[in-house]
Amino acid sequence: MNTVPFDTDNEKIVTGALRPKDAATLVLVKRESDGLRVLMGKRHGGMAFMANKYVFPGGRMDPGDARIAVGGDLKPHVLEKLTRHVSPQKARGLALAAIRETFEEAGVLVGQKTDIKPRTKTEAWKRFFEHGVVPRLDRLEMIARAITPPNRTRRFDARFFMASGDEIAHVLKANDNDELLTPCWVTLEEARVLDLPSITRRVLDEVELRADDGPDVSRPVPFFRFRRNQASLDYL
């Protein structure tokens, strides 16, 4: 275990530690003539958590995410890292949550085109499937995990996934929401001068390392959390 700095991002302190909620984030990456670009957006100023910060699309896992029967299987090395602390069903649900949140927040559908419309009772997934796309979990890599520090107004146990921009099957023409505003593709250099949460900066570093090193299934996944009120970094 290594001790690392962990910026609290000026979130309001509350008395008593809230239990973190399972969450997932998707980092979409594409390489262009000016370098690597990632999909980011600015959170609404009225949000209680990370207001006005630039982040990757993501959010809390919904119960319906673990009930979706499509999407294929996670890669074995991704599933192995995810299931160290959760069941295989929840692991799939987390990956699907990252894809769903990217659709809801940025209007971007990751997966493949299909003529089959899967059945679901979850409204968000119904809207997703209306566009003739089904997710592809085998195209995701897990690149980080982070738990929000104790005594914050919101706490999440977030898993960060990464996928190529080539896996985008459809993009909505317009997306109106109250969380992530003006989604845009930015270079890593452009991203680093934005108002970012500290964990987002850490994940950007991981994205850059993985892009430089190429695919490596043995690469450890950083796990940022607090232990005994001290920021720590472990590896999965």
Residue pairs with C-beta under 8 A, 6 or more apart in sequence:
1 227
1 232
1 233
1 234
2 232
2 233
2 234
3 230
3 231
3 232
3 233
4 224
4 231
4 232
4 233
5 198
5 231
6 149
6 198
6 224
6 226
6 231
7 197
7 198
8 149
8 152
8 198
9 50
9 53
9 197
9 198
11 49
11 50
11 152
11 153
11 154
12 152
12 153
13 151
13 152
14 151
14 152
14 153
15 151
16 151
17 150
17 151
17 155
18 150
18 152
18 154
18 155
19 155
20 147
20 148
20 155
20 156
20 157
21 60
21 61
21 155
21 156
21 157
22 60
22 61
22 86
22 90
22 94
22 97
22 156
22 157
23 58
23 59
23 60
23 61
23 97
23 156
23 157
23 158
23 159
24 58
24 59
24 61
24 94
24 95
24 97
24 98
24 101
24 158
24 159
24 160
24 161
25 55
25 56
25 57
25 58
25 59
25 98
25 101
25 158
25 159
25 160
25 161
25 203
26 56
26 57
26 58
26 98
26 99
26 101
26 102
26 110
26 140
26 160
26 161
26 162
26 163
27 38
27 39
27 56
27 143
27 160
27 161
27 162
27 163
27 203
27 207
28 38
28 39
28 56
28 57
28 102
28 108
28 110
28 162
28 163
28 164
28 165
28 167
28 168
29 36
29 37
29 38
29 162
29 163
29 164
29 165
29 207
29 211
30 36
30 37
30 164
30 165
30 166
30 185
31 37
31 211
34 187
35 187
35 188
35 189
36 187
36 188
36 207
36 208
36 211
37 165
37 185
37 186
37 187
37 188
38 56
38 185
38 186
38 188
38 191
38 204
38 207
39 56
39 57
39 102
39 106
39 108
39 165
39 183
39 184
39 185
40 54
40 55
40 56
40 183
40 184
40 185
40 186
40 191
40 194
41 54
41 55
41 57
41 105
41 106
41 180
41 181
41 182
41 183
41 184
42 52
42 53
42 54
42 180
42 181
42 182
43 49
43 50
43 51
43 52
43 53
43 54
43 55
43 179
43 180
43 181
44 51
44 52
44 178
44 179
44 180
44 181
45 51
45 52
46 178
47 178
47 179
48 153
48 154
49 153
49 154
50 197
52 195
53 195
53 196
53 197
53 200
54 191
54 194
54 195
54 196
54 200
55 180
55 196
55 197
55 200
56 160
56 200
56 203
57 98
57 101
57 102
57 105
57 106
57 108
57 180
57 183
58 98
58 101
58 102
58 105
58 158
58 160
59 97
59 101
59 104
59 105
59 179
60 97
60 156
61 90
61 93
61 94
61 97
62 97
62 100
62 122
62 124
64 120
64 121
64 122
64 124
64 125
65 93
65 94
65 96
65 97
65 100
65 122
66 89
66 90
66 92
66 93
66 96
67 93
67 120
67 121
67 122
68 92
68 93
68 96
68 118
68 120
68 122
68 125
68 135
69 118
70 118
70 134
70 135
71 92
71 95
71 96
71 99
71 111
71 134
71 135
71 136
71 137
72 135
72 136
72 137
72 138
73 79
73 137
73 138
74 82
74 91
74 92
74 95
74 137
74 138
74 140
75 138
75 140
75 141
75 217
77 217
77 218
78 95
78 140
78 141
78 142
79 88
79 91
81 142
81 221
81 236
82 91
82 94
82 95
82 142
82 159
83 91
84 236
86 94
92 137
94 159
95 137
95 140
95 161
96 135
96 137
98 140
98 159
98 161
99 109
99 110
99 111
99 135
100 124
100 125
100 128
102 108
102 109
102 110
103 109
103 110
103 124
103 127
103 128
104 124
104 177
105 175
105 177
105 179
105 180
105 183
106 175
106 180
106 183
107 171
107 172
107 173
107 174
107 175
107 183
108 168
108 170
108 171
108 172
108 183
109 128
109 131
109 133
109 168
109 169
109 170
109 171
109 172
110 135
110 136
110 139
110 163
110 167
110 168
110 169
111 133
111 134
111 135
111 136
111 167
111 169
112 133
112 134
112 136
112 169
113 132
113 133
113 169
113 170
114 132
114 133
114 134
115 132
116 134
117 129
117 130
117 132
118 125
118 129
118 134
120 126
120 129
128 135
131 170
131 172
132 170
133 169
133 170
136 167
139 163
139 164
139 167
140 161
140 162
140 163
141 161
141 162
141 163
141 210
142 159
142 160
142 161
142 162
142 221
142 236
143 160
143 161
143 162
143 203
143 206
143 207
143 210
143 221
144 159
144 160
144 199
144 202
144 203
144 206
144 221
144 222
144 223
144 224
145 157
145 158
145 159
145 160
145 221
145 222
145 223
145 224
145 236
146 157
146 158
146 160
146 199
146 202
146 223
146 224
146 225
147 155
147 156
147 157
147 158
147 224
147 225
147 226
148 154
148 155
148 156
148 157
148 158
149 155
149 226
149 231
150 226
150 229
158 199
160 203
160 206
162 207
162 210
165 185
175 183
186 194
188 204
188 207
188 208
191 204
192 201
192 204
196 204
199 224
202 222
202 224
206 222
210 216
210 219
213 219
220 235
220 236
221 235
221 236
222 233
222 234
222 235
222 236
223 233
223 234
223 235
223 236
224 231
224 232
224 233
225 231
225 232
225 234
226 232
